[in-house]
Amino acid sequence: RDIAGNYTMRSFFQGVVMLQ
């Protein structure tokens, strides 16, 4: 399933946006 991978990638992307 790509759900776990997608969730991690999404969380990481959100973290980067928050940093900026």
C-alpha positions in Angstrom: 0.0 0.0 0.0 1.2 3.5 -0.8 -0.9 5.1 2.0 1.9 4.9 4.6 4.5 6.3 2.2 2.2 9.0 0.9 1.4 10.0 4.5 5.0 10.3 5.4 5.8 12.3 2.3 2.9 14.6 3.0 3.9 15.1 6.6 7.5 15.9 5.6 6.2 18.4 3.0 4.0 20.1 5.6 7.0 20.3 8.0 9.1 22.0 5.3 6.3 24.5 4.6 5.9 25.3 8.3 9.7 25.9 8.5 9.4 28.4 5.7 
